């Protein structure tokens, strides 16, 4: 099971919220404890005062009257009884038993130092002390504890000896001051909680915005190395990342353009010497030798021309426009017919497709050249769709082995059949076709047909490409 | 008298080799290295055709071609090392009669020279029509830069090379009957033999492409026993 959420936002919320909740609980605990103790003390003082008042009153009455008066005062949480046995005063109150020591101090102060007072503390109300936990106790949300045994508060038994030796015993419950968690505290917590969530959301969006921008830029880099550089703004870390990214993109573009320039210049500069050699070859008397020269030079020329074409950025030179794809394919068929090569067309495409006409023509011509070169005859099968159009170029040649299929799009790769049969071709045609298709948002794929031959599939999306 | 050809190319080796080759093919040939020398040569002698390299020191071949067109209708074949679509297009626009990409085959060049000269002598050039960038007719626009048709709805409708050539010639000579021989010569640079149906086939394909009624064509009409005629008004746009 995952402990931390996946997103940065989730993690930040968890950390902030967790921390805040802990801090809130701790401070609430401290505050409530303090408050409870104060209330408890105040309650103890009042009880001691009450007891001392009753003791003084009983003192002034004859023994016969005392029982009546005691009955009057006998009301929870204080139970007054006059006929209990003497209680042994156990050990001196421990320092830690704050209520008890405080209690006896107050009583002694009220009744005089020589008064005989026994204060005992019990964990539970004594048998018969029915008043404990009675109606006098306020019910709260959460009982507050201060080392007391039970939820009912602290029970004290106080025995005071009157001057004539009679014992008055008080069973009392020092009502726990139930410091209820007030609704305000809850509300405060809720407000804080919401604030934290909203703030984290804002902070995360703010901080991760550039991050997702960076991610998108990296993705787009794969499609177009010449994307405009990222804005180098925002927090230091983001700025630095953007700058690093821009530097990387610049270097990549520089590297690519250097390579392209070298290859283009080489190919270009080869044209003049090839032209000269062609003219020289024409001056040769040996007919067979001249034919060989011309053939070699034609190959070199094809290599140069195709390389330049491969290197050229087709998307830059021509705008995309609505094109009657069927007319384009039929015009290609016309061109092949003029060269004495038959191309069959099956199916139709009725609605215009948004493409760059010359680039697409080159793409299809390359696929057809391949089909005719290796597969004797070419058939074009058209599939019209709402989202995309599919153009299949089928041949009846030997097809390709799996290994050849995998390498077919690599620049300058030529299949065995191509090399051994001197069919010509440079090994760039398919690559050029695929580049053009991809620049249109589509693709070219190759597969062997079920019975015999190869099938090149060109898929073009109908949606307008930028 | 043999046709006199002037070669303008900055590569000395190519100049010499090309002149030798042209001479061995029965032409008279001279060569110069740049535009300045070209104007000087044109001042001294009359030439039947120019072979002009696009990449020249000083004024480039395209500029020279445009200036040439103002003074003379001597046919021009442009040579370029770039071999890109735009070069050919701009070259033709500047008034060149044909275009060849380096490294060209010398035999191809001689074939083109022969064809251009023949064409030039068959029909007078329609300079205005030949240098138009767009030709409008019957709701269609022929884009001579991109070499395709654009329909009234703005949809690109491609043409094969031969279809384009035939349509281009017809549009350059509207309301003028062109014989099969003339069309053949103007588009292919050779005469048609009596049984050749090439032109008929191209015209029929063109009618289909233009949506013309095949039984009763309205745009490209057949003139029985003579040839074809473009029967709609043509509007040129430079």
Interface residues (C-beta under 8 A of the other chain):
Chain A: X268 X271 X272 X274 X275 X276 X278 X279 X280 X282 X283 X294 X297 X298 X301 X304 X305 X308 X312 X317 X321 X322 X323 X324 X327 X328 X330 X331 X332 X333 X334 X335 X337 X338 X352 X357 X358 X361
Chain B: X11 X13 X14 X17 X18 X20 X21 X24 X81 X82 X83 X84 X85 X86 X101 X102 X103 X104 X105 X106 X107 X146 X148 X151 X153 X154 X155 X156 X157 X158 X159 X160 X161 X162 X163 X205 X209
